[in-house]
Amino acid sequence: MRTWVIFALFIFLITGFFYLAGIYSGSASSFFIIGLVFSIASTAGSYFFSDKIVLLTVGAKPADKKQHFDFYTVAENLSMASGLPMPKLYVIDDPSPNAFATGRDPKHAVVCVTTGLLQRLDRAELEGVIAHELSHVKNYDILLASIVAVLVGTVALVADLMMRNMWWSGFRSRDDNRDRGNNPLFYVFMIFIFIITPIAATLIQLAISRKREFLADADGALLTRYPEGLARALEKISDYPRSMASATTSTAHLFISNPFKKGKERNWLLSLFSTHPPAEERIKILRSM
């Protein structure tokens, strides 16, 4: 149901973008149809190809069974224990330890880790991380998170393209647009819409991520029967000082720990714009189990 709500909201936002641009250019009906077709095509593409788009964005490569033996065997054992199909395994060549799961359902799931995570975590800690990601798969968080990653990026891209087009066409054709764009309030309204809509889409992305992380932590601990493994893994991941080079703002919410911000949340504003709950809070809950 949440997935359908996100689809409907995305279609409304993108179609609205194009309609406003059409009002500005004098072709509202044509722009409305273009926006509707584009938004529907984007939602269909995000459903069927979101995992491939995400993997391409972060530069992930298929894991090798011999080279990444612990990763493969841990994922295989935990998949059997949870009753889930074995997911496809991918690795990102990045020293920053992190991991995420993607896909549209358990039969098309992918678990991806960084080389830094495989190097820094022992087997018990790796089990905690993989169990966490398999819990996202089991709870169908991967569908919503992957779709949001693609759609939020698309909203930001469309808004940026339209803002640029409006800005430069305004300079080039002031004389031609006096009748429809001469009112300063019109420009203020357009700029407000183009700025606030990507922010709203991003806040939806963040809200989805934060509460589902707690559930995946709990389900992962239930699967391994050893919450300390995931707690230690989160300590090592959150203590690493450098951000991931391949992560983007549209994919940050997918990872088990924020690939950009490290350390404690300092105020309510940082907490609002954080894609993850504070690591300290998650660790405290795990160790109280």
Buried (B, 14 or more C-beta within 10 A) or exposed (E): EBBEEBBEBBBEBBBBBBBBBBBBBEBBEEBBBBBBEBBBEBBEBBBEBBBBBBBEBBEBEEBEEEEBEBBBEBBBEBBEEBEBBBBBBBBBEBBBBBBBBBBBEBEBBBBBBBBBBBEBBEEBBBBBBBBBBBBBBBBBBBBBBBBBBBBBBBBBEBBEEBBEEBEEBBEEEEEEBEEEBEEEEBBEEBEEBBEEBBEEBBEBBBEBBBEBBBEBBBBBBEBBEBBBBBBBBBBBBBEBEEBBEBBBBBBBBBBBBBBBBBEEBEEEEEEEEBBBBBBBEBBEBBEEB
